[in-house]
Amino acid sequence: MAERTIRVGSTHGLHARPAKLFVQAVAESGAPVTIAKNSGKAVNAGSILGVISLGIDHGDYVTLVTEAENADSVLDDLADILSTDHDA
């Protein structure tokens, strides 16, 4: 199992557009990934509704967890998406 904590970079948080990019990347990875805000309840990172329901704002910390064989690579890619300001 691999885990990564990332600070969200988008100025307006993980709203529709960056959440869509993130969820698409999760789906493309083929890995089962969960996301949790500030050590809260984890949700399926492949679910746009689940991700948006967390109410993730700019500067919030989220934790990603996966048990995929290529876990480090998957989490590196997802961390890049989450830490980028898609509102710039």
C-alpha atoms as one frame of an Amber mdcrd trajectory, in Angstrom:
protein
   0.000   0.000   0.000   1.254   3.469  -0.897   0.062   6.744   0.546   0.742
  10.346  -0.411  -0.371  13.629   1.156  -0.622  16.582  -1.216  -1.506  20.269
  -0.804  -4.147  21.317  -3.365  -2.825  24.005  -5.688  -5.874  25.173  -7.638
  -6.844  28.684  -6.550 -10.521  27.752  -6.285  -9.956  24.262  -4.907 -11.030
  20.997  -6.434 -14.131  22.270  -8.235 -15.603  20.766 -11.418 -12.756  21.285
 -13.909  -9.755  20.187 -11.813 -11.833  17.437 -10.205 -12.717  16.141 -13.677
  -9.032  16.115 -14.694  -8.131  14.291 -11.493 -10.909  11.672 -11.785 -10.026
  11.044 -15.449  -6.391  10.461 -14.484  -7.486   7.996 -11.802  -9.603   6.115
 -14.351  -6.772   6.071 -16.904  -4.365   4.678 -14.306  -6.585   1.643 -13.781
  -5.621   1.700 -10.100  -8.054   1.672  -7.184  -7.351   4.973  -5.417  -9.020
   6.642  -2.450  -8.843  10.306  -1.477  -9.477  11.863   1.932  -9.433  15.485
   3.078  -7.510  16.281   6.274  -7.534  12.689   7.563 -11.305  12.512   7.109
 -13.387   9.806   5.484 -11.845   8.376   2.317 -13.871   8.197  -0.885 -13.312
   6.542  -4.243 -11.029   8.917  -6.168 -12.557   7.652  -9.411 -15.957   9.125
  -8.505 -16.493  12.755  -9.531 -19.372  13.060  -7.070 -17.306  11.568  -4.270
 -14.379  13.895  -4.933 -16.524  17.042  -5.201 -18.476  16.061  -2.069 -15.292
  16.427  -0.002 -15.371  20.206  -0.503 -11.645  20.492  -1.086 -10.400  24.097
  -1.126  -7.142  25.746  -2.150  -4.411  24.853   0.320  -6.240  21.875   1.804
  -4.267  18.699   2.308  -5.568  15.481   0.805  -4.302  11.948   1.236  -4.273
   9.483  -1.634  -3.983   5.747  -1.033  -3.611   2.887  -3.492  -2.532  -0.733
  -3.468  -1.687  -0.852  -7.172   1.529  -2.528  -8.286   2.689   0.738  -9.879
   1.556   2.760  -6.852   4.422   5.262  -6.766   4.022   6.138 -10.431   0.239
   6.485 -10.113   0.511   8.677  -7.023   3.230  10.828  -8.631   0.960  11.562
 -11.598  -2.059  12.299  -9.405  -0.001  14.492  -7.069   1.103  16.588 -10.052
  -2.527  17.183 -11.023  -3.595  18.102  -7.499  -0.685  20.441  -6.792  -1.058
  22.356 -10.086  -3.113  25.561 -10.190  -5.645  24.773 -12.925  -7.302  28.154
 -12.344  -4.257  30.202 -13.359
